[in-house]
Amino acid sequence: MSDAPIYNERSLLPWQTDQWQRLFAAKRKSRLPHALLLTGSAGLGKSHFAHLLAASLLCDNHQESDTPCGECKGCRLVRADTHPDYTLITPEEPGKAIKIDVIREFTQRGALTSQSGGYKAIIIEPADALNTAAANSLLKTLEEPVERTLMILVTANAGRLPATIRSRCQQYHFTPPSSASAIAWLNQHIKGSDPALLLSLASGAPLLALKYATEGALDERSQMLGELKDLFNKKGSPITVALRWSKLEQASVIKWFSGWVIDLIRVKFASESADIINIDQREHLQALSRKVNSRKLYALMDRLFEANRTQGAQLNTQMQLESLLLDWADIGVE
Ligand SMILES: [Zn+2]
């Protein structure tokens, strides 16, 4: 999500104002922490906040708002990812671990001190990708902080970080903004999509909703839901659908599929007006919920949770999808 954002890279996202002001109030009192841990679910702009903060510390022009000017040498170097006092540590490939060599390289004593006499900012993202050795190496650095050097750890899974690391960082937790303000923000950035639906599918995270809008996720979801409806009505083949789905991004496939099953459970057992994810499908879900077998529905949900938990570890994605879709096609009340 950090690549080429549509929103202005220099401006603060409106729901992050409190955290920003708190941080800069501390900076004015020379009480900026040495290590920050930015937490909260994906799509809330933690990455953007971290980058903006680093850029702001390295900006040569002080701004009233404390946001970076975007034009000075410092800002240009940060944008080009070549500022000597700016380091972004990420896994070599998404989903892989951050290894100890990388942490060692950036946390040696000399490497931790600013070259220009100002601040130094090191972003580690996602921090939960640190393997044990790398986390231990980082811990030593956190125990001996360097003046004017700020470590910014970013994670949507703070629970996966060692408690020893967490306790040495000042935590800033981000939560979804109110749906009214998120929709107002989305309306400024997307045209022609339903912001309320996008936001619901994104669990209230505005940047994730924006990503869905720009990547055509609504079309992908519509097609998948259409296939699920057909399979339920004994149209089409689970094998053909599994073959098509196996070529899509598996995280989205499992997410849309399980969201559908969770919604069915909610309207069937909570109430027909229960909070659901697929808000544009309520009538269809209500009708369908009267025709599904409860025991099979729960069993399928368990299998989808398991599929989500073991993502990337399956030997045969297509076979797993086939099996899940066969269960779905057979979910009707006998
Ligand atoms: Zn600047």
Residues whose N, C-alpha, C, O or C-beta is under 5 A from the ligand:
A	BS01	ZN	C59 D60 N61 P68 C69 G70 E71 C72 C75
